[in-house]
């Protein structure tokens, strides 16, 4: 039995090797042989259509494609109709093969490839090309007649904005590059194409603007992407995880966005974007700490308002990390730092509380995270129910039952809500994770532990530099000119178009 | 990864080994002390009273359905050899540990103040839990314990009520630590605000208590409300007050609400004779005018200003004379000024400053500026 298993495995390995050997071989002139070979390869693949085209009673052509993936109208009108009704044209003159005829006479605009390698042919068929094999010829014609079904372009679901474009990326890579090309209509915008994934063969595009892009970052991205050895890429998240600097940092090292305008803005700043087929999320490399706190329409709105909002955002970001732990440290370790009237009120509200404050905060934080997660996962119809149940049961009932003291509900919900103010929501994850270690430190050691925790976070932020870009730039290392775009958004120069200086207005 | 782990471990060890305030105590394990009262019992023992908060009795926004609200505080007392000696006996009465970080007030009974409090101050500075930002009061004609037990009109606690009252009276902040620095500095005698209890168990602010630190911080006498305002004006402890005075040439009273008070004390040395110049300025609005004068007219306004300044000047001169002759303690800090302006001479002078002070020649100049107020002339309906 054991032996059988072993030999079975051995056999399997051998056949695998054979088939790979075969797939790298070229097709033969005998159409029946080719058909047999491809049918073996697509054994049990019911979605692959083999269509034999008989001309004058004998098999002349073989059309192979994936059912539903090609535009049959084009094939019918361009290939099948002329050949089946008119037969092979007589007296070809300069044309001496079907392949050449297809290329020069039948398909007028469509991209055509002439391939003779089995492996390449199979790959193209699977990507939505139609393969035409002719009897007596050892090249196959592959016509890109793919009919790509896709979702309509919609407003990005997770990145709403008041002002600015309503376009969001979709799952089709080609559409995404079109959207980018429409914004950046310059030949300097480059799309380097690659295929990643041994099984999925996913199309991946590295986008950048030549001359603007920071070459060290681009080279680093190319190097890291080429190093990826993976079977499947189902989302850009796979690429992100494979090329990011460290897995251990809670802070995201690249921007994930559904918006073409955000990608375009990143490219114009010399960044590199990675787009991937099958997902509406593009990666923009690298991300810095302050960009994590900025929103895309910061640059579309008037600068005074945006500067105010940026201050509010930073304030709330720190608030969301620190509020629960500061509350614990102050009430449990340093009550003399709390104003007396407030302390008396807190003491009064805590009078009946059965659990220590740290446990209370921890419980409420976990429940909050749970509610948040449930809110995402639940079907849309039940979603509002969760918030009602969460607010009523957890908040109101727990307080009135005396299990949780009222200030805790205020503290946890205020910190939780303020973590949602961060526009790049993945950046908010980092702050949410960091809340827990700080909670433990301040619960054990008070403000002292909290200070140690904050120092540890700062050290981490300073030594983190994704793709060679320091995470805290332009604050550390300092770049005075670029500091104008951190907590402020400095206005652009005014351009005055009206008035007699304008030549167009001259009589 | 391994390095990060070791680093974290070392970090935590370092935290554990540091001494500091890392003992966790929930608010409901603490007995918050809001006020401390020091008294001398009839048989000569030191009695400490503390006012502690009962949190469940504090009204914190949410009413518990019209139920009977409990008392928000309790006053407990204990006698001991010194201040800290009473703590064990307090702790014996309480299920929670005493927390002094929110003490707002320290009260000293008159009997103890007359006996001298110089030897009781050490605990307040040495005990790390002690709060030096407490206000300090002397209780006139009574015991500190009774003031702590009194129920104020607005606030739930006498302690906070007294603190708020100081601001309302226009007194500048004067903490226990300021009292300590006054008591430990040269050429200045401390004075403290006083309260007394009325027959209806309400506390009333009643002027200032004057101490002599050279006899072990003994109470030597009181100044009444008005004199206290003047004394606080000279020592820059008053932000503003209302002054009412008779104006002879207008045949009526004028009330002035003084707001920006200024003071300048200068020392002149003529033939080893020290002369002190006290120059006081104040700006105010006339808030009541019972005279025949019209303050909007510059001439009449000058009359009012001059007369008010003159009468105030006379009162202050009387006050300084009284302090010089009767109490013989330099509460105005004239010695401090001499120290600053003539540091070399001060070295010889400081030893017998208490004997020099009563003989000092002090000249007072008061300069009041009045805004006419809302009305033109006096609104008066005469028979």
Contacts between the chains, C-beta under 8 A, distances in Angstrom:
chain1	res1	chain2	res2	distance
A	248	B	1	7.0
A	248	B	4	7.5
A	331	B	26	7.8
A	331	B	27	5.7
A	332	B	24	5.0
A	332	B	25	6.5
A	332	B	26	6.1
A	332	B	27	7.7
A	333	B	21	6.0
A	333	B	22	6.5
A	333	B	23	7.5
A	333	B	24	6.3
A	333	B	25	7.7
A	334	B	21	6.5
A	335	B	25	7.9
A	335	B	27	6.4
A	335	B	30	6.7
A	335	B	32	7.9
A	335	B	99	6.6
A	335	B	101	6.0
A	335	B	102	7.2
A	336	B	99	7.8
A	336	B	101	2.7
A	336	B	102	6.3
A	336	B	131	6.7
A	340	B	34	7.6
A	340	B	102	4.6
A	340	B	104	6.4
A	340	B	160	7.1
A	341	B	160	7.5
A	343	B	27	7.2
A	343	B	32	7.2
A	343	B	102	6.1
A	344	B	32	7.0
A	344	B	53	5.9
A	344	B	55	6.7
A	344	B	58	5.2
A	344	B	60	7.6
A	344	B	102	8.0
A	345	B	58	6.9
A	345	B	60	4.4
A	345	B	61	7.3
A	346	B	27	5.9
A	347	B	27	4.1
A	347	B	28	6.7
A	347	B	30	7.3
A	347	B	32	6.6
A	347	B	53	7.1
A	347	B	55	4.1
A	347	B	58	7.5
A	348	B	55	4.2
A	348	B	56	6.5
A	348	B	58	4.3
A	348	B	60	4.3
A	349	B	60	6.0
A	350	B	26	6.8
A	350	B	27	4.9
A	350	B	28	5.2
A	350	B	55	7.5
A	351	B	28	5.6
A	351	B	55	4.8
A	351	B	56	4.8
A	352	B	56	7.8
A	353	B	28	7.0
A	356	B	24	7.9
A	356	B	26	6.1
A	357	B	26	6.2
A	406	B	62	7.8
A	443	B	24	7.6
A	444	B	22	7.6
A	444	B	24	7.9
A	445	B	15	5.2
A	445	B	22	4.8
A	446	B	21	6.4
A	446	B	22	5.2
A	446	B	24	7.4
A	448	B	15	6.6
A	448	B	18	7.2
A	448	B	20	5.7
A	448	B	21	7.5
A	448	B	22	6.0
A	449	B	15	6.1
A	449	B	22	7.4
A	452	B	11	6.3
A	452	B	15	6.1
A	456	B	8	7.9
A	456	B	11	7.3
